[in-house]
Amino acid sequence: MEKKATWELFLMAIGFLFIVSSQQMANPMIMIIGGLMIVLVSVILLKKSAKKERRRNGKW
């Protein structure tokens, strides 16, 4: 079975969970910024792994 971006999607889901649950906190802006940073890191990792995969397959 081939794994395709499982950790990146997991990190993205955690970031979105932080953003959604931030409304229940006393200071939601900290949670929103933290969630956005986690999502940003996961998108960067996703793009990096896709680039590596394209190079490996010779499609770039």
N, C-alpha and C positions, 0 to 999 in steps of 0.2 A: 504494500500500500504506500502510495506516494504522499508525503506530507507537503502541503502547500500553505504556507503562511499561517500556521496554527498559532505560534507564539505571538505574532504580530496582531492577529485578530483578537487573541485573548487580552493583550495589553490595551487594545482599542476599546474592548468591551468594559474593562476595568475603568478606563478614563471616562467613558460615557456614564458608567455607574456613579462615579464621583460627581459628575456634572448634574445628573438627575437627582441625586440625594443631597445636593448642596442646599436646596431650599429648606431643609429641616434643621440646618445648623444656625448658630447664632451669627456667624460671620460667613455668609455664603460665598463671598468673592474669593476667599482663599481656596476653597474647594473647587470653584469653577476654574480658577487659574491652574491649580494642580491637575485637574482633569484634562484641561486643554493641553498642558505640557505633556502628559502621558499619551494623549492621542497624537500629538505632533511627533513624539519620539517613535511611536509605533508606525506612523505613516512613513517616516524616514527609513526605518528598518525594512518596511514592506517594499519601498522603492529600491532600496539597496539589494535586497534579496532577488527582486524581479530582474534587476540589471545583471546580477551574477548568473541567474538562470538563463537569461537570453544569451550571454556570452558563452555559457557552457553548451548550449544547443546550437550555437553558430548562427543565430538569427539577428546578429547585430553588427 
